[in-house]
Amino acid sequence: MDGNYITKEVHDEFARRMDTENRRLSEEDKRQNARIEELEENVKEIHKLTASMERMSANMQNMLEAIERQGNLLEKQINRIDEMEKEPVKDSKQIKMSVITTIISSLIAAVVSAMITLL
């Protein structure tokens, strides 16, 4: 026999070790594939959650804008109500001033008329 050959026992031992290593690698591949599938599912769920959060954020922004518009409208209504409540006071002041002006004008007219009559 030449020195380049190995014995059957050595070959059989090598084949057993290779079979064992191949089974170990195959099982590890299955475990890794299962973990990758689980990670892919998690990534899909995270993507769905992200899309949902984006929609919720847009909805909240729209709601905030609507609330601000309502607040502005409410403020305008309050200002209008305040002006309407002040109107009777303004009218009352105008009436008082008109009455006073009329009385003073009448008194002046009476005085002037009395002076004209005396002359």
Secondary structure by P-SEA (a helix, b strand, c coil): cccccccaaaaaaaaaaaaaaaaaaaaaaaaaaaaaaaaaaaaaaaaaaaaaaaaaaaaaaaaaaaaaaaaaaaaaaaaaaaaaaaaaaaaaaaaaaaaaaaaaaaaaaaaaaaaaaac
